Amino acid sequence: MTKKIRPFLLLGAAIACLLHAAAAGDDMEPLEPFRTEKAPVLDGILDDAVWQSAPTVKGFKTYNPDYGIDQSEETVVYFAYDRENLYFAFRCFDRQPDQIKASVTSRDNVRPDDWVCVNLDTFNDHQTLHVFYVNPLGIQGDSRFEGGDEDYSVDIVWYSAGRIDDRGYCVEIKVPFKSLRFTNRDPVEMGVIFERGISRRSEAGTYPPLNPVHGPNFLTQTMPLLYRDVKHYRLFEILPAVTYSQDRFIDRGSLGKASDRSDLSLTAKYGITSHLIFDGTYNPDFSQVEADAGQIDFNLRYSLFYPETRPFFLEGLEKFNFGGHQAGDPLQEVVHTRTIVNPLTGFKLNGRIGQKDTIASIYALDELPQDAAEEYAHFTVMRYKRTLSEDGFIGGFYTGRERESGHNRVLGTDGQLRLSPSSIFGFHLFGSWTQRAPEEPAENGHALGLHYYYNTRDYVIMLGGQDIAEDFQTETGYVARTGISRIRTGILRMFHLNSAVVKRIDPVIHSTQTRDRFSGLYETLNTFDIRFMLVRNTMIMFGGRYSNEVFLDERLNTSGGRIIAQSQLTKQVHLSFSYQHQNKIRYVADPYQGRGHDASFNLLYLPSDKLHLGLSLVYSDFMRSADGIKEYDYTITRGRVTYQANKYLFFRAIVEHNSFRERLLTDFLASFTYIPGTVIHIGYGALYEKIRWQDGRYDPADRFRETQRGIFFKASYLWRF
C-alpha cells in the first residue's frame, strides 16, 4: 500500500509548494479591552461601571446588500474582560423600536430576527471563527466557520441577555475562556469582527468594515484584539447522562409488549493544554430529541443525506471540512459520523500541537445489528492541518472502518491557498482501499477535486473539477456518485440599485459538463437564473435549465424551469416557496423518460413573541412521457407548534403526514436547557399507518392504526472544573 499512497502525498506537497497566498491583510492597531475586577450583571441594561470605562467602537458599514454604506441605525460596541471571561456589549439604536424583530425562540433560531454578532478568531491565524449571535431579547445562536463552511450545529457554553427600550435595544455577552481554544501566551492575541443585522431592511453591517475587494471573507479581515494576564487553564468537564425509553410495536394487529431500555452514560473532557482537548465517552447517549424531517424517499438515484445531530460528534466537526470542495459535489463529506450507528465507546483528540499544526481524530467502537455476521466495527478518523499564510492550509486525512472480515480505508491530502485578496484555490486527492470479504478481490479508487473561487462586491466566479473513479468507496463519509469526470463553472454578477424596495439584481449562470466513466457518455447541466434581493429579507429567483443525465448507460432529458421565493412579510409572518417543472427519469432497472413537478412550502407565524406556528409541505410527482399517465405523487405535510416559555424551557408538538407511505407521525417534547450539556428532555411519539390485521397478514385499510409508540426521557448535567 505504501507505494500506492506515495503519489498522492507527493502531489499534495507539490501543489502546496507551487502555490502560495499573495494577499496580506491591512495593518490595524489592535483593540485592547478594559480589564475589570467586577463582572457586569447580564441583564440587558448598560448601567454597570465596567461599561462606563470600557473602550468602544462604532461606525458600522454594510456588506449586504452593498458594501461601504453607513448602516441605517447606529451601533456602539463595548468590550472588557477579567481573568476568566470576555465581555461584550452592544447599544443598538433604532428610530423605530416598535419595528425591531425579536422573539423568544430556541437556540440557533435567531437569524430571522434582528441580531448582533461577535466573530472571534481565537488564534488570530485566519483559520477558524467562533461566531456568537444574539437577538434583541438575548436568545443565542452560535456556530464555527472553517474551510469555507459555517457549522451551526455546535453549542458553546456562554451567556447573554438582551432588552428592547425606547431607543432601540441592548445586548450583553459573557464568554468564558474555558469555552474557547487559544494560545498559551501573554498577551493572548485574537481577531474580531463585530456584526449587526436589521431584518426589515435586509441589511447587515460590520466593524471593521469589510473591503469590497476582499468580498465577504471574514477570516482575513478581522481586527486584532489583545488580552493581557489571562488565566490559562486545563479544562476538565464531566457530563453524566441518564436516558430511559419505552417502545411498543404492533404485533398481530395490536400494540405489543413494551420494550424498556435505560442507560447511564459518561462523557469526560480534559484539556491537555488550553488548545488541545481530549474527549472520552462510554455508552454514550446518541439519541435524537427530534425525528429527522421527512424527505421524498422514492425514485431516488442516491441515498438520502441526513446531517449529524448527536452531541458527542458535533464539537470539532468543522475540522473535517476539506479543500477543493463546493456545494453540490458528489463527495459531500470525507467524515460523515452518522455512519457510526450504535457506538459503545468513543474517543476524540482535537486541537493544536504547535503554532501552525492542528489535529482532529475520532475512534469509535460501533456495535453492529444483531443479525450481522460480526459483532463490532472499528472506526478511526485522523485529520492533520498545517496553517499557511492568510486563510490557507495544507493537510491530510485517514479514515478507516475495520471489521474482522474486511475493511474500507481512505487516505489523502487536501489544501486551500489564497491567491489574492479576492480569490482562493482548493484541492483534494483521496485514495480508497476496500476489502469486503477475504475471498473477494480488493477494490481501489481515487477522488480528485480542484476548486477556484473569486468573490468581490460585483462578481462571484467559480471554476471546479472532479474526477472520481468507479471503485472509489468510503464507509466513513458520504459520496453520492462515483465513476465521473466533470468540469463545473459559474458566474454571478451583482447589480446594486439605489432603490427603496429592490436592493440588488443578480443574474447567475452555471454550467457543468460530465463524462460518465461507466458508459463513456457525456451529460450536461446549464442553468440561467435571475435573483432579486428586496427589503424584509425578501428574495425572488426564477430561471431555467437545459440538462440531461446518464443513468444505466442511457442519456435522458432533465431540462426544466423553476421559481424560488422567501420573505419576512411582517414581523409575525415568514414565507418560503419553491416550484419547478422539469423532465424526469424513472430510476429503475430499465429507466424511462417522464416529467413532473416538485414543490416545497414553508410558513412560520408568530402570534406572540413566545408562540411559534410552523407549516411545511413537500410535493413531487411523475408522469410517463410515453402515455402521460401519472405514476405517482408524493406529499409530506408537517405542522409544528412551539411554545417557548423562556430562553430555557419550551414545549413542542409535531404532526407529519406522508401521503405516499400512508403514515402519520406525532411527536411531543418538553425540553429544559440551562446551558449546553445541562438539559432535561421528556418526549412522546407515535406512528400511525393505514393497515389492518386480517387472515394472518396486514392489508391496506381506510383508517389509521397506531403501529408504534414510544416515550423518552433524558437528563444530563455538565460539571466544569
N, C-alpha and C positions, 0 to 999 in steps of 0.2 A: 504493500500500500504506500510505502514511503516514496517510491519513485513516481507513483501516480499523483501524490499530493504535491510534490515539489514544484511542478509547473505553475500550480495555482498561487502558491506563496510567492514565487519569483515574479509572476505577472503583477500581483498586487504591489510588491515592493517597487517594481519598475515604474508603475503608474504614479506611485507616491513620489518617487524621485524626479520624474519628468515634469510633474505639475506642482505648482505652489500658489499660495494665496498672495495676490498682489495688493489687495486693499488694506489700508490701515485706517483705524478709526481716528476721528478728530480728537486731539488732546483736550481734556476738560479738567478743570480744577475739581478735586474730589469734594463731595459733601461730607461734613463732619457733624453727626448728630449730637444733640445735647446729652451729656451724661447726668443722670438723675439718681438720687438716693431714695426718692419716694415715688413709687409707681403711680401713674394716673389711675383713677377709677374709671372703668369702662362702662359708661352709661350714655354715650352719645351726646354729652354736653361738654364743651371745651372750656370748662372753668377751673381745671386743675392748674396748679402752679407750674408744672412742667411745661405746659403749652405756652405759658407766658414767656418762658425763657428759651424755648426750642427755636432753632432756625427754621425758616420757611422757604418754599419756592412757589412761584406762580408764573403765569404766562403760558398756559396750555395752548397748543396749536393742534389743529385737526390733522388726521391722516385718513379719515373716512368721513364723507365721500371724496374729499380732496385734501391735499397737503398744504400746510403752511398758513392756514386761515385762523385768526383768533377764534377760540371756541366761544360759542354764543353766550355762555354763562361762565363767570369767573370761578376759579378753583384755587384754594390755598392748601398746601400740604405742609404739615409739621412732622418732625422726626426726632426721636430721642431713644435712649436705651439705658439699661442698667447692666449689671454683670450677667444676668440670666435671661434677659428678654429684649427684643426690639419693639419699639412703639412707633406707630404712625397715626396721624390724624388728618382728616380731610374736612375742610369747610367748603361745601359746595353751594355757592349762591345760585338762586333761581328766582327770576322775577315773576314766575307763575308757579308758586309752590303747590297749588291745587292740581297742577298737571304732572307733578312728579309721579312716575310709575313705580310702585313698590308693592310687595305682597309678602305676607308671612308664608313662606314656601319651604320646600325641602332643600336640603343641602345640594349644591351644584345645579340649582334650577333658577339662578338669578339673572342669567343673561337676557331674558326678555324684558327685565326691569331696567330702570336707571341703575348705574353701578359705578363704583370706583375700583381701582386695581393697583396692587403693588407687584411688579415683575422684578424678581430678585435673582440675580446671578451670584450665588453664594461663594463661588471661587473666582469670580470676575475673569473667567477664561473663555467666555463666549460659547460655551458648550451646552449648558442647561439653564433653564429658568424655572424657579419656583414661583407660581402665579397665585395670588390671593385676591379673589373678587369679594366685594361686599355690596349689598344693595342698601337703600336708604333706611331700612328697618333693621340692619345688622345681620341679615342672613348671609351665610357664607357659601362660596364656591371656590374650589381650588383645582390646580392642575400642574402638570410639569410639561415643559416643552423641550424636546431634544430631537436631533436628527430630522428636523423638518415637520414633526408631528406634535400636536398638543394632546396630552392624555388627561382626560377629565375624570378618570376612574380613581385617581389617587385621593386619599383622605389624610390630611396632615393635621396634627394637633395644634390648634391656635385658637385665638379668642377675638371676638369682635362685638361691637354694639353700634347702633345707628338710631338717629332720631330726626324726624321732619319738623321744621319750625317755620315761622313766617318769613324767613329769609332764604330758605332752601332746606338743606339737610347737613348733618354732621355724622361722621363715621370715625370710630376709634378702633385700632387694631393692636393686638399683642401677639407676637410670635416668639415662643421660647427658643433659645439657641439649641435646646435639646431636640427640637423638631427639624433642625437643619444640619447639613453637612458643610463644613467649611475648613479652611486651612488652619493648621495648628501653629499660628504665628501671631505676633503682636507688632503692629496693629493688624487686625483682620480686614482685608480689603474685599468688598463685594461690589457688584454693579446693580444699578436700579433704573427702572423706568416707571414713572407714575402715569396712571391712565384713568380716564373718565369717559363713560358713555351716557348719552342723553337719548333715550328711546324715541320720544315723539319727533325728534329732529333727525333721526338716522345718523347720529353724529358721534364720533369718537375722537378723542384728542389725547396728547401725551405731554409730559415734561420729563426729560428734554424733548423738544420737537423732533420728529423723525425727518430725516433727509429724503426728499423725493427721489434723489439719485439712487439711494440705497433701497427704496421701497419699504414695505412693511417688515423689514428684517430687524426684529427687536434685539436679537442676540449680539449684533455688532454695534449697537447704538446706545448701550447703557452708559450711565454716568457713574464714576467711581464713588464708593460710599465707604468711609473709614470708621472702624470701631476699635477703640483702644482699651486695653486692660479688660478683655473679655474673659469670662470664666470658661476655661477649656475643661471638658468633661469626658467621662467614659459612660456612655448611655447604657442603662440596664433597665429593661422592661420585662414584665411577666404578664401574660394575658391568659388566665384560665377561662374556660367557657364550658357551659353545660347546655346540652341540647336534648330535647325529647320530641319524638314524633310518633304518631299513630296513624297507620294507613289501613284502609279497608278496600277490598276489591270485589267486584261482582263474581259470584260463584253460583252457577246453575240458576240464574235469574234474580238473585238477591245478594245484598252485600254480605260477604263472608266475614269470618272471624278477624278481629283486628290484629294487625301485626305491630307490636310495640318495639321501639328502639330508643334507648337512652345512651348518651355518650358524654364522657368527660374528656376534654382536650386541654392541652397546654402548649402555649407558644411563648418563646423567650427571645429577646433581642439583646445583644451585647455589643457595645461599641469598643472594638479593639483600639481604635483611635477615634477622634472626632469626625473622621471622614471615611472610616472603613467599618462596616457593620456586619455582624454575623447573626443570622436568624435560624432557629431550630424549632420544629414542631412535632408533636406526637399525637396521633389520632386526631388530626385537625378537623375543625368544622368547616367544610367546604359547601355547606348548603346555601341555596339562594333564597332570599326572602321574598322574591317576586319571580314568577314564571316568565320566561322569555316571551316577548310579544310575538303573536302568531305571524308567520310568513307563508307566502304561497309555496307549497312544497310538492307541487305536481308539475309534470312536464318540464323538468329541470335537466340541464346538461351537467351542472356541477352541484355538489353537496352544499347545503346552506352554511353560512358562516355566522357563528354566534360569538359575540365579544366576551372576554373574561370578566367575571363579576365577583370572584371569590377573593376574600380579603388577603389571604397569605400571599397569593401570587401578584396582587396588584402593585404593591410597593416595589419600585425599581423596574417596573415593566417597560418604561420608556428606554431603558438601557439597551433593549433588544431591537430598537429601530435600526434600520440598516441603510447604507448609502446606495445610490443608484436606483431608488425605489420611488414610484409615484402612484397615486390613487388609480385603481383600475388595473394594475399589473396582475398577471396570473399568479406570481409568487407574492402573496399578500403578507405573510409572516414567516420568518425563519423559526421563531419560537412562538407557538400558539399553545399556551398552557392548558387550554381546555381539552387537549389530547391526554392530559393526566386526569383520568376519570375518578378514581377512588383511592387516593394516596393514603397509605398507612402512616408514613412519616416523611418529613421533608427538611431540607437544609438550604440556606441561601447565604452567599457571601457577596457583598455589594459595596463598592466604594473605590477610593483612591489608594494606590500603593506607591505613589510617587507624585511629584509635582504635575506631571503630564500623563500619568498612566492610570487607567480605570479598568476594573474588572467587575464582572457580574456573573454569578454562577448559581445553578439550581441543581439539587439532587432530590429525587422523589422515588419512593418505593410504592408502586401502584398495584393494588390488588385487582386481579383480573376477574371477570364474571365466573360464577360457579360452573357454568357449562364450558368454560375454556379448558384447553388441554393443559395449560400451565397455570401456576398459582400467582406469579408475580411478573411484572415488567419493571426494569430499572431505567429511569430517565436521568440523563445527565446533560446539562447545558453549561457551556463556558463561553464567555464573551470578554474580549480584550479590546481596549481603545487607547490610542495614543493621540494626544491633543497636538494639532498643528496650529499654524497662525490663524487668527480670526476664529471663525467657527468651523475650521477644517479639522479633519481627523482621519486616521487610518486604523483599521482594526481587523479582527478575525473572529470566527465563530467555530465552535464544535457543538454538535448536538447528537445525542445517541439514545436509541430505545433498544434495550438489550433484553432478550429472552433466552431461555436455555436452548431453544431450537433455532434461533435466528436473531437477526439484528437489522437495524437501519441506522446509518451514520451519515452525518453531513458535516463537511469541513470546508472552510473557505475564508476569503478575505473581502473586505469592503472599505469604502472610504468616501470622504467628501472634501473637496478642495475649493476654496473661494478664489475665483479668477479675477474678480473686480468687485467694486462695491455693489454692483447690481447683479452679478452672475455667479453661479456655483456649478461645479461638475461633480457628479457622484457616480460610483461604480460598485458592483459586487460580482464575485465569481465564486460559486459554490459547487462542490462535487458531492455526489451521494453514492453510498455503497450499501446495497441491500441484499440480505440473505434471508429468504422467507422460511426455508426449511433445509436441513442438511443435504437432502437428496436433490434439491432444486439448484439450478445454476444461479450464480450471483448476477445482480443487475446493477450496473453503474451508469451514472449520468451526470450532467452538469447544468447549471443555471447561470447565465451571464446577463448582467444588466448594466446599461450606461444611461446617464441622465444629465442633460444640460438644462439649466433654468435661469432665466433672465427676468428681473422684476423691477420696474420703476413706476413712477407716477402714471405714465401714459401707456406703458406696454407690459404685457407678460408674454414671454416667448418660451416655449418648451420644445425640447428635442430629446427623444429617448429611443432606446433599442433593447430588445431582449432576444436571447437565444436559449431555449430550454429543451434539453434532449428528451427523447421519447421515454427513456428509462430513469429520468430524474425522479426521485421519490423522497418525501420527508414525512415521517411519522410523528415528528415533534413540531411541525409547522403547518402551514396551510398553503397549498398550491392548487389553483382551480383548473389549470390546463397545462399539459406538457406536450412536447413534440411540435414546437412552433418557433419560427424566427420572424421578428417583426420590427418595423420602424414606426415610431409614433411622433407626430408633430402637432403643435398647436400655437395659436396666436390670439391674444386678447388685446384689443385697442380700447382704451378708456377715454371717452369724450366727456369732459366736465362742463356742466351747464350752470349758468347764473340764473337759476330758476327757483321759485319758492316751492315748487312741487317736485319736478323731475330734477334729481341731483346729478345723475350720470347716465350715459348710454354706452353699453359695452357690446360691440359685435365680437363674436367668438367663432373661430374656425378650428376644427380638429380634423386630422387625417391619420389613419392607421392602416398600414399595408402589412399583411401577414402571409407567410408561407406555412401551410400545414405540412409538417415533415412526414406524417404517416402516408399521405396521399400524393404529395408533391403539388397539390393545387394551391392557388393563391386566393385570398379573400381581402375585401376592402371595407373600410368604415370611414365615411366622410360626413361631417356634420357642420351645419351653419346655424348658429343661434344669435339672437339679439336680446340683450338683457337691459331692462330699465330699472334704475335704482331711484326710489322715491322716498318721501318723508314717511314717518311712522314705521320704519323698518320694513318698508314695502319693496318687494322685488317681483317683477313680472318678466318672464323669459319665454320666448317661443322660437321654434325653428324646425328644421327637418334634417333628414339624413338619407344618403344613398349608401347602402351597405349590403353585403352578403356574407355568408358564413359557411365554412366547410364542416360537415358532420358525417362521419362514416363514409368518407370518400365521395360525398355529394356536396355540391355548392348550391345553396338555396338562398332566396331573397329575404332580407330582413329590413328593407327600407321603410321609412315612415316619418311621421311628424309628431311634435309634442308641444305642450304648454305647461309651464310651472309658475306658480304664484304663491306668495306668502305676504302677510301684512298684520301689523298690530293695529287693527281697525280702530279700536278705542282702548282706553286703559283697561277695560274689562275683557275685551274680545281679541283673540289672536286666531288667525285662519291661515292654513296652508293647503295647497291643492296641486296635484299633477295629473296630467292625462296624456296618453299617447295612443295613436292608432298606427299599426305597423304590420308588415308581413312577418309571419312567424314560422317556426319549424316545429314539427311534432317529433320530439326526441324519442323515437322507438327504434327497434332493430331494423326496420325498413322505413326510414324517415320520409316525410312528405311535407308539401307546402301548405301553408294556411295563412290566415290573417286574424287580427283580433285587437282588443282594446285592453289597456292597463291603466288603472287609475288609483289614486290614493287621496284621502281627505282627512284633515285633522282640524278640530275645533277645540279651543280652550276658552272657557268662560269663567270669569271670577266675579261672582255676585257680591263677594266681600273680600277683604284682604286675606281671610283665612280659609275660605271655601273655594275649591278648585274643581270645576266640572270639565271633563275631557271626553271627546268622542272622536274615534278614528275609524276609517274604513279603507280596506284594500280590496281591489277587484281585478280579476283577469279572466279573459275568455279566449276561445279558439274556434275558428270556423274553417273547415276544409275548403281549399281553393277549388278542388275538383267538382264539388257539388253544392258548396255553400252551406252545408249542414253544420250547425253549431255542435261541436263535440263536447264541450264542457264550459261551464262558467264557475268561478270560484270567488267567494266573498267572505272576508273576515271583518266582523264588526266588533269593536272593542269600546266599552264605556268605562270610565274611571272617575270616581268621586273621592276627593281627598279633603279632609278637614284637618288643618294644621293649627292645633290649639295654641302652640307657641313654637319657638325655634327648636325645642327638644322633642315634642310629642306630636304625633299625627295618627289619624285613623284613615284607612283607605279601603275602598271596595272596588273590585274589578269584575266585570262581566264580559266575556268574549264568546261570540258565536261564529262557528265555522260552518258555512252552508254546504261546502263540498264534502266535508267529512261528517256532517250532521252531528256536530258536537257543540256542547255548551259548557264553558268553563266559568266557575266562580272562584274568587279569591278575596279573602278579607284579612286585613293586617292592622294590628295596633303596634306602634313602634315608638320607643323612647331612646334617644341617643344624646347622651350628655357631651361626650367627645368621641371621636372615632376610637372604637375599642370598648368603650363603656356603654353597653346597649342592652335593651330588653326588647325582644320581638315575640309577639303572640299571633299566630296565623291559623286560618282555617280555609280549606279549599275543597272543591268538589268538581267532578266531571260527569256530564250527562250525555248519553248517546241515544239515538233513535233505534233501539233494538228491543227484542223480546225473546224470552226463552220458550221454545216450543218444540216438542217432539225430540228433546235431547240436543238441540242446537239453537244458535242465535240467528234470528231472522230480522230483516228490516221491519220497523214499526212506525206508526204515525206520531207517537208520543215519546218524549224524552224519559229515559230511565237513568237513575243515578248508578253509575258503574264504578266510581272511585270516590273515596272521601278521605281527607287527611287533616290532622291538626299538627301544629308545630309550635315549639317553644324554644327560645334561645336566650341565654343571659351570659354576659361576659363583663369582666371588669379589668381595665388597664391599670396596672401598678407601674409607676415610674420612679426610679431611684436615682 
